[in-house]
């Protein structure tokens, strides 16, 4: 299913962004800027409510848990909807 792959790719982009934040060279690279452009709108939602504790930012971890939850139930809802309409 295409939706499942889209969620999976976005999940990995979030992970790449998290691990890439440890390396300033990655953040300044073309790939790092591209990844940040894609995931920062989502991660920014959590950064507004969960401020960093000194140099440690827990908001991406919470964002990953929320994304996993959303992915699981969004795909489940989509499957049930397709079954309901007989597709």
BALOBA-1460 file (C-alpha; in Angstrom, 3 decimals):
// residues 87
<rec num="1" residu="x" x="0.000" y="0.000" z="0.000"/>
<rec num="2" residu="x" x="1.344" y="3.414" z="-0.967"/>
<rec num="3" residu="x" x="0.267" y="5.085" z="2.287"/>
<rec num="4" residu="x" x="2.274" y="2.625" z="4.320"/>
<rec num="5" residu="x" x="5.417" y="3.374" z="2.311"/>
<rec num="6" residu="x" x="4.874" y="7.124" z="2.638"/>
<rec num="7" residu="x" x="4.625" y="6.824" z="6.421"/>
<rec num="8" residu="x" x="7.702" y="4.596" z="6.498"/>
<rec num="9" residu="x" x="9.765" y="7.019" z="4.419"/>
<rec num="10" residu="x" x="8.726" y="9.975" z="6.558"/>
<rec num="11" residu="x" x="9.559" y="8.028" z="9.733"/>
<rec num="12" residu="x" x="13.077" y="7.396" z="8.412"/>
<rec num="13" residu="x" x="13.438" y="11.053" z="7.421"/>
<rec num="14" residu="x" x="12.633" y="12.023" z="11.014"/>
<rec num="15" residu="x" x="15.259" y="9.574" z="12.279"/>
<rec num="16" residu="x" x="17.820" y="10.917" z="9.800"/>
<rec num="17" residu="x" x="17.046" y="14.426" z="10.978"/>
<rec num="18" residu="x" x="17.507" y="13.427" z="14.626"/>
<rec num="19" residu="x" x="20.818" y="11.671" z="14.074"/>
<rec num="20" residu="x" x="21.947" y="14.313" z="11.593"/>
<rec num="21" residu="x" x="21.473" y="16.995" z="14.245"/>
<rec num="22" residu="x" x="24.516" y="15.543" z="16.005"/>
<rec num="23" residu="x" x="26.712" y="16.451" z="13.015"/>
<rec num="24" residu="x" x="26.916" y="20.109" z="11.961"/>
<rec num="25" residu="x" x="28.380" y="19.091" z="8.598"/>
<rec num="26" residu="x" x="25.253" y="17.092" z="7.824"/>
<rec num="27" residu="x" x="22.958" y="19.947" z="8.808"/>
<rec num="28" residu="x" x="24.781" y="22.295" z="6.447"/>
<rec num="29" residu="x" x="24.825" y="19.801" z="3.555"/>
<rec num="30" residu="x" x="22.323" y="19.828" z="0.733"/>
<rec num="31" residu="x" x="20.799" y="16.558" z="1.960"/>
<rec num="32" residu="x" x="20.586" y="17.841" z="5.538"/>
<rec num="33" residu="x" x="18.819" y="21.020" z="4.434"/>
<rec num="34" residu="x" x="16.396" y="19.009" z="2.298"/>
<rec num="35" residu="x" x="15.575" y="16.631" z="5.158"/>
<rec num="36" residu="x" x="15.132" y="19.555" z="7.563"/>
<rec num="37" residu="x" x="12.772" y="21.271" z="5.130"/>
<rec num="38" residu="x" x="10.586" y="18.175" z="5.070"/>
<rec num="39" residu="x" x="10.507" y="17.276" z="8.772"/>
<rec num="40" residu="x" x="10.893" y="20.576" z="10.613"/>
<rec num="41" residu="x" x="7.228" y="21.596" z="10.202"/>
<rec num="42" residu="x" x="6.220" y="18.409" z="12.025"/>
<rec num="43" residu="x" x="8.977" y="18.556" z="14.646"/>
<rec num="44" residu="x" x="8.289" y="22.258" z="15.203"/>
<rec num="45" residu="x" x="4.823" y="21.408" z="16.504"/>
<rec num="46" residu="x" x="6.395" y="19.497" z="19.367"/>
<rec num="47" residu="x" x="9.165" y="22.011" z="20.005"/>
<rec num="48" residu="x" x="6.526" y="24.639" z="20.781"/>
<rec num="49" residu="x" x="5.223" y="22.565" z="23.692"/>
<rec num="50" residu="x" x="8.330" y="20.694" z="24.852"/>
<rec num="51" residu="x" x="11.244" y="23.080" z="25.383"/>
<rec num="52" residu="x" x="14.800" y="21.695" z="25.363"/>
<rec num="53" residu="x" x="16.344" y="20.851" z="28.713"/>
<rec num="54" residu="x" x="19.728" y="22.476" z="28.286"/>
<rec num="55" residu="x" x="21.450" y="20.914" z="25.272"/>
<rec num="56" residu="x" x="19.028" y="17.969" z="25.162"/>
<rec num="57" residu="x" x="15.891" y="18.249" z="23.055"/>
<rec num="58" residu="x" x="13.331" y="15.534" z="23.838"/>
<rec num="59" residu="x" x="10.705" y="16.826" z="21.423"/>
<rec num="60" residu="x" x="11.900" y="14.693" z="18.455"/>
<rec num="61" residu="x" x="11.577" y="11.533" z="20.554"/>
<rec num="62" residu="x" x="8.028" y="12.459" z="21.544"/>
<rec num="63" residu="x" x="7.344" y="13.349" z="17.901"/>
<rec num="64" residu="x" x="8.498" y="9.873" z="16.814"/>
<rec num="65" residu="x" x="6.214" y="8.185" z="19.349"/>
<rec num="66" residu="x" x="3.303" y="10.333" z="18.210"/>
<rec num="67" residu="x" x="4.098" y="9.630" z="14.565"/>
<rec num="68" residu="x" x="4.186" y="5.871" z="15.212"/>
<rec num="69" residu="x" x="0.813" y="6.107" z="16.937"/>
<rec num="70" residu="x" x="-0.663" y="8.196" z="14.117"/>
<rec num="71" residu="x" x="0.779" y="5.886" z="11.470"/>
<rec num="72" residu="x" x="-0.630" y="2.780" z="13.126"/>
<rec num="73" residu="x" x="-4.134" y="4.119" z="13.561"/>
<rec num="74" residu="x" x="-4.303" y="6.088" z="10.327"/>
<rec num="75" residu="x" x="-3.419" y="3.004" z="8.310"/>
<rec num="76" residu="x" x="-5.835" y="0.890" z="10.340"/>
<rec num="77" residu="x" x="-8.607" y="3.414" z="9.686"/>
<rec num="78" residu="x" x="-7.766" y="3.514" z="5.996"/>
<rec num="79" residu="x" x="-7.870" y="-0.275" z="5.737"/>
<rec num="80" residu="x" x="-11.212" y="-0.428" z="7.543"/>
<rec num="81" residu="x" x="-12.626" y="2.287" z="5.302"/>
<rec num="82" residu="x" x="-11.550" y="0.407" z="2.184"/>
<rec num="83" residu="x" x="-13.093" y="-2.791" z="3.507"/>
<rec num="84" residu="x" x="-16.302" y="-0.930" z="4.352"/>
<rec num="85" residu="x" x="-16.704" y="0.498" z="0.846"/>
<rec num="86" residu="x" x="-15.738" y="-2.827" z="-0.716"/>
<rec num="87" residu="x" x="-12.600" y="-1.680" z="-2.463"/>
